[in-house]
């Protein structure tokens, strides 16, 4: 197993840990194709590295939602998932679930109705955001980037996503 395979496995774990509470695809606004929420160019501008085209993660649990993943060489990724906000995936419940798994959670004021970062470990960072009927999960692992650089890039990218909802 290569380093990239290990890191993608960790990413899949991070998303699946939230999948239990994520709920079905975004309701009320119709199903959202996560690959329409960000462009390769927007991600490249935010992270300052070449980015590969976004592709649906077909290994994800389709009942929860299919995230769109953009590869960043040599082993990085940016992933976005949009699902319906439900009582079972409300911010306090998601934060409590992450904390129970010993994942550090830090509020991110000024993004959407409510947002927080989750430090998934191994250089991976998630920005969990709620806006109206939407719950969005932006996961980043940018090789060589600091946590602050990833947080800044995640905030910029989530701003683009929120502008499209």
C-alpha positions as CSV (number, residue, x, y, z in Angstrom):
1,X,0.0,0.0,0.0
2,X,1.5,3.4,-1.0
3,X,1.5,6.5,1.1
4,X,-1.2,8.0,-1.2
5,X,-3.4,4.9,-0.6
6,X,-3.0,5.2,3.2
7,X,-3.9,8.9,3.1
8,X,-6.9,8.4,0.9
9,X,-8.0,5.6,3.3
10,X,-7.8,8.1,6.2
11,X,-9.8,10.6,4.1
12,X,-12.4,8.0,3.4
13,X,-12.6,7.2,7.2
14,X,-13.0,10.9,8.0
15,X,-15.9,11.3,5.6
16,X,-17.5,8.0,6.6
17,X,-17.3,9.0,10.3
18,X,-19.6,11.8,9.5
19,X,-21.7,9.8,7.1
20,X,-23.7,8.2,9.9
21,X,-25.1,11.5,10.8
22,X,-25.1,13.2,7.4
23,X,-28.5,12.3,6.1
24,X,-29.7,12.1,2.5
25,X,-28.7,14.3,-0.4
26,X,-29.7,17.9,0.0
27,X,-33.5,18.2,0.1
28,X,-35.7,21.1,-0.8
29,X,-33.2,22.4,-3.3
30,X,-33.0,19.2,-5.3
31,X,-30.0,16.9,-5.3
32,X,-26.7,18.8,-5.6
33,X,-23.9,17.4,-7.7
34,X,-20.9,18.1,-5.4
35,X,-18.6,18.4,-8.5
36,X,-20.5,21.5,-9.5
37,X,-19.7,23.4,-6.3
38,X,-16.0,24.2,-7.0
39,X,-13.8,24.4,-10.0
40,X,-10.3,23.1,-10.5
41,X,-9.1,26.7,-11.1
42,X,-10.7,28.0,-7.9
43,X,-9.0,25.3,-5.8
44,X,-5.7,25.8,-7.6
45,X,-5.9,29.6,-6.8
46,X,-6.7,28.9,-3.1
47,X,-4.1,26.2,-2.5
48,X,-1.3,27.5,-4.8
49,X,-0.7,24.0,-6.3
50,X,-1.7,22.2,-9.5
51,X,-5.0,20.5,-9.1
52,X,-6.5,17.6,-11.1
53,X,-10.0,17.5,-12.4
54,X,-12.7,16.7,-9.8
55,X,-14.3,13.3,-9.8
56,X,-17.1,11.8,-7.8
57,X,-15.8,9.3,-5.2
58,X,-17.7,6.2,-6.3
59,X,-16.4,4.4,-3.2
60,X,-18.5,6.6,-1.0
61,X,-21.8,5.6,0.5
62,X,-24.3,6.8,-2.2
63,X,-27.1,6.9,0.4
64,X,-25.2,9.6,2.3
65,X,-24.0,11.5,-0.7
66,X,-21.1,11.4,-3.2
67,X,-18.3,13.8,-2.5
68,X,-16.3,15.3,-5.3
69,X,-12.5,14.9,-5.0
70,X,-9.8,16.9,-6.6
71,X,-6.3,15.4,-6.5
72,X,-3.2,17.5,-5.7
73,X,0.2,15.9,-6.3
74,X,1.9,14.0,-4.9
75,X,-0.7,12.8,-2.4
76,X,-3.1,15.6,-1.5
77,X,-6.8,16.1,-2.0
78,X,-9.6,18.6,-1.7
79,X,-13.1,17.0,-1.3
80,X,-16.5,18.6,-1.1
81,X,-19.8,17.0,-0.1
82,X,-23.3,18.6,0.2
83,X,-26.1,16.9,2.0
84,X,-29.4,18.0,3.7
85,X,-29.1,19.6,7.1
86,X,-31.2,17.5,9.4
87,X,-31.7,17.3,13.2
88,X,-29.4,14.3,13.3
89,X,-26.6,16.2,11.6
90,X,-27.1,19.5,13.4
91,X,-23.8,21.3,14.3
92,X,-23.8,20.4,18.0
93,X,-24.4,16.7,17.2
94,X,-21.7,16.6,14.6
95,X,-19.2,18.4,16.8
96,X,-20.0,16.1,19.8
97,X,-19.5,13.1,17.6
98,X,-16.1,14.3,16.4
99,X,-15.0,15.2,19.9
100,X,-16.1,11.7,21.0
101,X,-13.7,10.3,18.4
102,X,-11.0,12.6,19.9
103,X,-11.0,14.9,16.9
104,X,-10.2,18.5,17.7
105,X,-13.0,21.0,16.7
106,X,-12.5,24.8,16.4
107,X,-15.3,27.2,15.6
108,X,-15.0,29.1,12.3
109,X,-17.2,32.2,12.7
110,X,-18.5,34.2,9.8
111,X,-18.8,31.3,7.4
112,X,-22.4,30.2,6.6
113,X,-24.9,30.0,9.5
114,X,-22.4,28.0,11.5
115,X,-19.0,26.4,10.7
116,X,-16.2,24.7,12.5
117,X,-12.9,23.1,11.5
118,X,-12.2,19.5,12.5
119,X,-8.5,18.4,12.6
120,X,-8.7,14.9,11.2
121,X,-5.0,14.2,11.8
122,X,-2.3,13.3,9.2
123,X,-2.4,16.9,7.9
124,X,-6.1,16.6,7.0
125,X,-8.5,19.4,7.9
126,X,-12.3,19.5,7.5
127,X,-14.5,22.6,7.3
128,X,-18.1,21.7,8.3
129,X,-20.6,24.3,7.3
130,X,-24.3,24.7,7.6
131,X,-26.3,27.2,5.5
132,X,-30.1,27.1,5.4
133,X,-31.1,23.5,4.4
134,X,-27.5,22.6,3.5
135,X,-24.7,20.8,5.4
136,X,-21.4,21.0,3.6
137,X,-18.1,19.2,4.3
138,X,-14.9,20.5,2.7
139,X,-12.0,18.2,3.4
140,X,-8.4,19.3,2.6
141,X,-5.0,17.7,2.7
142,X,-2.5,19.9,1.0
143,X,1.1,18.6,0.9
144,X,3.4,21.1,2.6
145,X,0.7,23.5,3.7
146,X,0.4,24.6,7.4
147,X,-2.9,24.3,9.3
148,X,-3.4,28.0,9.0
149,X,-2.8,28.0,5.3
150,X,-5.3,25.2,4.9
151,X,-7.9,27.0,7.1
152,X,-7.5,30.2,5.0
153,X,-7.9,28.2,1.7
154,X,-10.9,26.3,3.1
155,X,-12.6,29.5,4.1
156,X,-12.1,31.0,0.7
157,X,-13.4,27.9,-1.1
158,X,-16.4,27.5,1.2
159,X,-17.3,31.1,0.4
160,X,-17.3,30.2,-3.3
161,X,-19.6,27.2,-2.5
162,X,-22.0,29.2,-0.4
163,X,-22.3,31.7,-3.3
164,X,-23.6,28.9,-5.5
165,X,-26.3,27.6,-3.2
